[in-house]
Structure formats: structure tokens, C-alpha cells
Amino acid sequence: MNRGTTLELNALIRLRAAARGLELGARRRVLSAQAGGYLSAYHGRGMEFDEVRAYQAGDDARTIDWRVTARRGRPHTKLFREERERPVMFLVDLHPGMYFGSRVQYKSVLAGSLCALLGWAAVRASDRVGGIVQAADNHQEIHPAARDAGLLPMLRALVNLQPTAPGNINIGRMDRSLTRLSRMVRPGSLVIIFSDFREFGDDAEKYLGTIAQHNDVMIAFLYDPLEATPPPAGFYRLGINQRRLSLDTSRSSVNEQWQRQFQDHRTKIRTLCNRHAIHFMEIATTDALVPALRAGLTRRQRK
């Protein structure tokens, strides 16, 4: 099989070596589940006392430090550092529109390869790996597990659910994926989403915002260069099945509209990320995978 058009399990496993140069970054500092909020770091197992601060609405009454409360005359609560392996949760969007690529590889292959690379990086960092692979008419949920027990089922799902033919876009299908993900994710997780976001519906931001409230979230916006820049001047028939358009790219108005539609779509996703403090990076089908990921992760760490 051509690896640019098809995800192969052996190829995804071999990406383990290439992932050695990737770092997912420092882990969030979070409070214990009883206290709520995010202040202490994940780096092991168990609970460890961290500090005391003034009681705030929503804090669990069981964490009140009564000695400090009595001494200072107002309620104070204990904060704990939770020590455990961090869950790294992936959402890989493999809708039929991802079965497209004008050069190097299809978007579906790009999504699966990037997931494998960051999955192996997470395994190397002793994080637990899980997530959701979403296809046209099916999906698979993989609950986080340590080492290969979490990642290998994820890789198999990528291979089994990858699109094998182009198909129609179903606006709102990604909303359902985000709904499922919001039920799976536990506070303090790192959530990474790979998609072109063409099936992003009206409710998607609501669920994405909910996930981002208590987790680190990264979005990898995937695209093919042909989506951003129209083909050379000429007359083209584009689309699938009965949904075909005739376009004359020698006309400046056609080129401008083509570019504007892509830019508007990318800006919509980037703006949404800014609203919810979500890290945004974009990767094209023609980009070298490891350098593109390293650049995107480096910008996140600098923030």
C-alpha cells in the first residue's frame, strides 16, 4: 500500500523511534479533586499536602483546615498535590473528507501519523494514553492505560476506522465526538485533537469549552495546501457524487473566494482556541511531521 494514502499499523509502530525528540511539555499544576481548581503538578502517585489558602466558593468543606481557620478568624482550605500518571487523551477525526490530499499524503494519514508520534512521546513520558477515533459511521473509545496497553489499541483503531473513499461532509458529527470525549476525560488530562474541523457544528464549541475548563487542550488544525491556494488557472470539475461544481480558476474572483473561505475557516478555529485558552497549531499534508510537531509544541511551551 502507498503510505501516503493508507495508514498501516507497522508504520505507526515504527514511528516510536522518531518520537524520541518530542516533548509534550510540563504538566499542569492542579488541586485535588475535592478542592477543585488547578494548582499542583502531576508527577507520580498519591496525594501530598501543598499549601493553605482562603476558602473559596465551590471548595469542598472536607478540605477546610480548622486550625488555620480558628487562628485567622476566617475559613481556609488545604490544597493537595495529586501525584499520578497524566492521562493523554486523543480525538482523531477520520471523517470521509479527510480522505484527501493533493501532495505527499492524505489528511487521514497525516492525522493518524501525528497521533502515533505524540502517543509514543506520551508513553515515553510514562503518561497513560487513550481517546476516541471517529469515522463516518462508527467510532471507538479507548480508555487511558499505561504504556503500550493504551496506545496500541489506539493505533489499531486508526487503521481499522480510516476512510477508504471520499464522502460527504456531515456538519455536526464532530459535536458528537466532543460530547463523548467530555464524558471520558478526567480533570488534569492533556487533550489533543487532530482534525480539519470541516464537521464542526453549532454545539462543538460548548463541549470543547467544557473540556478546556479543567484540562490542557491542544488543537492540530490539518489541511492540504490545495485547500488554501486554488490550482493553476483552468476549468475544473470538483466534488463527489452528485455534488459537483464547475470552477474557472483563471477568474480572480474565484481565486479570492477560494482563499477567503479557507482563511475564514482557519480563523474561526483559531479564534475559538483563543477564547478558551486552547493551544492552536496548524500542520499541512506537505509538512515534515516531526519538525512541524516540534515547532508547534515549542510555541506552546514558550507561552
C-alpha positions as CSV (number, residue, x, y, z in Angstrom):
1,M,0.0,0.0,0.0
2,N,1.0,3.6,-0.6
3,R,1.7,5.0,2.9
4,G,0.6,8.4,1.7
5,T,-2.9,7.2,1.2
6,T,-3.2,4.4,3.8
7,L,-2.5,4.0,7.5
8,E,-0.5,0.9,8.2
9,L,-0.1,-0.5,11.8
10,N,3.6,-1.4,11.3
11,A,4.4,2.1,10.0
12,L,2.6,3.7,13.0
13,I,4.6,1.4,15.4
14,R,7.9,2.3,13.7
15,L,7.2,6.0,14.5
16,R,8.2,5.2,18.0
17,A,11.9,5.9,17.2
18,A,11.0,9.3,15.6
19,A,9.1,10.4,18.6
20,R,12.1,10.4,20.9
21,G,12.8,14.0,20.1
22,L,9.3,15.2,21.0
23,E,8.3,16.6,24.4
24,L,4.7,17.2,25.4
25,G,5.7,19.8,27.9
26,A,5.4,20.4,31.6
27,R,2.3,19.1,33.3
28,R,-0.3,21.4,34.8
29,R,-0.4,22.2,38.5
30,V,-3.8,21.1,39.8
31,L,-5.6,20.9,43.0
32,S,-7.0,17.7,44.4
33,A,-10.4,16.7,43.1
34,Q,-12.0,17.6,46.4
35,A,-10.7,21.2,46.3
36,G,-11.3,21.9,42.6
37,G,-9.1,24.2,40.5
38,Y,-5.6,23.6,39.1
39,L,-2.5,24.3,41.2
40,S,-0.4,21.3,41.8
41,A,1.7,19.1,39.4
42,Y,1.3,15.5,38.3
43,H,4.5,13.6,38.7
44,G,3.7,10.3,40.5
45,R,1.0,8.7,42.5
46,G,-0.9,9.5,45.7
47,M,-1.8,12.8,47.5
48,E,0.6,15.2,49.1
49,F,-0.2,18.4,51.1
50,D,0.8,21.5,49.1
51,E,-0.4,24.7,50.8
52,V,-3.3,26.5,52.6
53,R,-5.3,29.3,51.1
54,A,-8.5,31.2,51.9
55,Y,-11.7,29.2,51.4
56,Q,-13.5,30.0,48.1
57,A,-17.0,29.3,46.9
58,G,-17.1,25.8,45.5
59,D,-14.3,24.3,47.6
60,D,-15.0,21.1,49.4
61,A,-15.8,21.6,53.1
62,R,-13.9,18.4,53.9
63,T,-10.6,20.2,53.0
64,I,-11.1,23.1,55.5
65,D,-8.1,23.5,57.8
66,W,-9.8,24.1,61.1
67,R,-6.6,25.1,62.9
68,V,-5.7,27.8,60.4
69,T,-9.4,28.9,60.3
70,A,-9.5,29.3,64.0
71,R,-6.2,31.2,64.1
72,R,-7.0,33.6,61.3
73,G,-10.7,34.1,62.0
74,R,-11.9,33.1,58.5
75,P,-12.2,29.7,56.6
76,H,-9.1,28.4,55.0
77,T,-8.8,25.2,52.9
78,K,-5.9,22.7,52.3
79,L,-4.6,22.2,48.8
80,F,-3.0,18.9,47.8
81,R,-0.7,17.9,45.1
82,E,-2.0,14.9,43.3
83,E,0.7,12.5,42.1
84,R,-0.2,10.2,39.3
85,E,0.4,9.4,35.7
86,R,-1.2,12.1,33.5
87,P,-3.8,10.9,31.0
88,V,-3.2,12.0,27.5
89,M,-6.4,11.8,25.5
90,F,-6.6,12.0,21.7
91,L,-9.5,12.7,19.5
92,V,-8.7,11.8,15.9
93,D,-11.3,12.8,13.3
94,L,-11.3,10.5,10.3
95,H,-14.5,11.6,8.6
96,P,-14.7,10.9,4.8
97,G,-13.5,14.4,3.9
98,M,-10.1,13.5,5.5
99,Y,-9.6,11.1,2.6
100,F,-8.0,13.8,0.6
101,G,-4.5,15.0,-0.3
102,S,-3.0,16.7,-3.3
103,R,0.6,16.0,-2.3
104,V,2.6,13.7,-0.1
105,Q,-0.2,12.2,2.0
106,Y,-3.9,12.3,2.7
107,K,-5.2,14.2,5.7
108,S,-6.4,11.0,7.3
109,V,-2.8,9.6,7.1
110,L,-1.4,12.9,8.5
111,A,-3.9,12.7,11.4
112,G,-3.0,9.1,12.2
113,S,0.7,9.6,12.0
114,L,0.7,12.7,14.2
115,C,-1.4,10.8,16.8
116,A,1.1,7.9,16.8
117,L,4.1,10.3,17.2
118,L,2.6,12.1,20.2
119,G,1.3,8.9,21.6
120,W,4.7,7.4,21.6
121,A,6.1,10.6,23.2
122,A,3.4,10.2,25.9
123,V,4.3,6.6,26.5
124,R,8.0,7.5,26.8
125,A,7.0,10.2,29.5
126,S,5.1,7.5,31.4
127,D,1.7,9.1,30.7
128,R,-1.4,7.0,30.2
129,V,-2.9,7.1,26.6
130,G,-6.5,6.8,25.4
131,G,-9.0,8.7,23.4
132,I,-11.5,8.4,20.6
133,V,-11.2,7.7,16.9
134,Q,-14.2,9.0,14.9
135,A,-15.1,7.7,11.5
136,A,-18.1,8.2,9.2
137,D,-20.5,5.7,10.7
138,N,-18.5,4.4,13.6
139,H,-16.2,5.3,16.4
140,Q,-14.0,3.6,19.0
141,E,-13.3,4.7,22.6
142,I,-10.1,3.7,24.2
143,H,-9.9,4.3,27.9
144,P,-6.4,5.5,29.1
145,A,-3.9,2.9,30.0
146,A,-0.2,2.9,30.7
147,R,2.5,2.1,28.2
148,D,1.5,0.1,25.1
149,A,-1.8,-1.1,26.6
150,G,-3.3,2.3,25.8
151,L,-1.5,3.3,22.6
152,L,-1.6,0.1,20.6
153,P,-5.5,-0.2,20.7
154,M,-5.5,3.5,19.6
155,L,-3.2,2.7,16.6
156,R,-5.3,-0.3,15.6
157,A,-8.4,1.8,15.7
158,L,-6.8,4.4,13.4
159,V,-6.0,1.6,10.9
160,N,-9.4,0.0,11.2
161,L,-11.5,3.1,11.0
162,Q,-9.6,5.1,8.4
163,P,-11.7,6.3,5.5
164,T,-11.2,4.3,2.3
165,A,-13.1,6.6,-0.1
166,P,-14.2,10.2,-0.2
167,G,-17.7,11.1,1.1
168,N,-20.0,13.9,2.0
169,I,-19.3,16.2,4.9
170,N,-21.8,15.8,7.8
171,I,-21.8,19.1,9.8
172,G,-22.3,18.4,13.5
173,R,-20.7,14.9,13.5
174,M,-17.7,16.3,15.4
175,D,-20.1,17.7,18.1
176,R,-21.0,14.1,19.0
177,S,-17.3,13.2,19.2
178,L,-16.7,16.0,21.6
179,T,-19.7,15.0,23.7
180,R,-18.2,11.6,24.1
181,L,-14.8,13.0,24.9
182,S,-16.2,15.3,27.5
183,R,-17.6,12.3,29.3
184,M,-14.4,10.3,29.1
185,V,-11.8,13.0,30.1
186,R,-10.8,13.4,33.8
187,P,-9.6,16.7,35.2
188,G,-5.9,17.2,34.7
189,S,-5.6,15.5,31.4
190,L,-3.8,16.6,28.3
191,V,-6.3,16.5,25.4
192,I,-5.0,16.6,21.8
193,I,-7.4,16.9,18.8
194,F,-6.4,16.2,15.2
195,S,-8.9,17.4,12.5
196,D,-9.6,19.7,9.6
197,F,-12.7,20.8,11.6
198,R,-14.9,20.6,8.5
199,E,-17.6,18.8,10.5
200,F,-17.5,21.3,13.4
201,G,-21.2,22.1,14.3
202,D,-23.1,24.6,16.3
203,D,-22.6,22.8,19.6
204,A,-19.0,21.9,19.2
205,E,-17.6,25.0,21.0
206,K,-19.8,24.3,24.0
207,Y,-18.3,20.9,24.6
208,L,-14.8,21.9,23.7
209,G,-15.0,24.8,26.2
210,T,-16.2,22.4,28.9
211,I,-13.2,20.1,28.2
212,A,-10.8,23.1,28.3
213,Q,-12.0,24.3,31.7
214,H,-10.2,21.5,33.6
215,N,-7.7,20.2,31.1
216,D,-4.8,21.2,28.9
217,V,-6.1,21.2,25.3
218,M,-4.2,21.3,22.1
219,I,-5.7,21.5,18.6
220,A,-3.8,20.4,15.5
221,F,-5.6,22.0,12.5
222,L,-4.8,19.8,9.5
223,Y,-5.1,20.9,5.9
224,D,-3.9,20.3,2.4
225,P,-2.2,23.2,0.5
226,L,-4.7,22.9,-2.3
227,E,-7.4,23.9,0.2
228,A,-5.6,27.2,0.9
229,T,-4.5,28.0,-2.6
230,P,-6.5,27.2,-5.7
231,P,-5.0,25.2,-8.6
232,P,-3.4,26.8,-11.6
233,A,-5.6,28.8,-14.0
234,G,-8.0,26.5,-15.7
235,F,-11.5,25.0,-15.8
236,Y,-12.2,22.3,-13.1
237,R,-15.0,20.0,-12.0
238,L,-14.8,19.5,-8.3
239,G,-16.7,17.5,-5.7
240,I,-18.1,14.0,-5.3
241,N,-21.2,12.1,-6.3
242,Q,-24.0,14.5,-7.3
243,R,-22.3,17.4,-5.5
244,R,-20.0,18.8,-8.2
245,L,-19.0,22.3,-9.0
246,S,-17.5,23.8,-12.1
247,L,-14.9,26.4,-11.4
248,D,-12.8,28.6,-13.6
249,T,-9.7,29.5,-11.6
250,S,-8.5,31.9,-14.3
251,R,-11.0,34.4,-12.8
252,S,-9.6,36.5,-10.0
253,S,-13.0,36.5,-8.1
254,V,-12.9,32.6,-8.0
255,N,-9.4,32.6,-6.6
256,E,-10.2,35.3,-4.0
257,Q,-13.3,33.4,-2.8
258,W,-11.4,30.1,-2.6
259,Q,-8.7,31.7,-0.4
260,R,-11.2,33.6,1.7
261,Q,-13.2,30.5,2.5
262,F,-10.2,28.7,3.8
263,Q,-8.9,31.7,5.7
264,D,-12.3,32.3,7.3
265,H,-12.5,28.6,8.4
266,R,-9.0,28.7,9.9
267,T,-9.6,32.0,11.6
268,K,-12.8,30.6,13.1
269,I,-11.0,27.7,14.7
270,R,-8.0,29.8,15.9
271,T,-10.4,32.4,17.4
272,L,-12.3,29.7,19.3
273,C,-9.0,28.4,20.7
274,N,-8.1,31.9,21.9
275,R,-11.4,32.2,23.7
276,H,-10.8,29.0,25.7
277,A,-7.0,29.2,26.2
278,I,-6.5,26.2,23.8
279,H,-3.2,25.8,22.1
280,F,-3.5,26.0,18.3
281,M,-1.1,24.7,15.7
282,E,-1.6,24.0,12.1
283,I,0.1,21.3,10.0
284,A,-0.2,20.7,6.3
285,T,0.0,17.4,4.4
286,T,3.3,18.5,2.9
287,D,5.0,19.3,6.2
288,A,7.7,17.2,7.7
289,L,5.9,15.6,10.6
290,V,8.5,15.7,13.4
291,P,9.8,19.3,12.7
292,A,6.2,20.5,12.4
293,L,5.2,18.9,15.7
294,R,8.3,20.1,17.5
295,A,7.7,23.7,16.3
296,G,4.1,23.6,17.4
297,L,5.0,22.2,20.8
298,T,7.8,24.7,21.3
299,R,5.5,27.6,20.8
300,R,3.2,26.1,23.4
301,Q,6.0,25.7,25.9
302,R,7.1,29.3,25.3
303,K,3.6,30.6,26.2
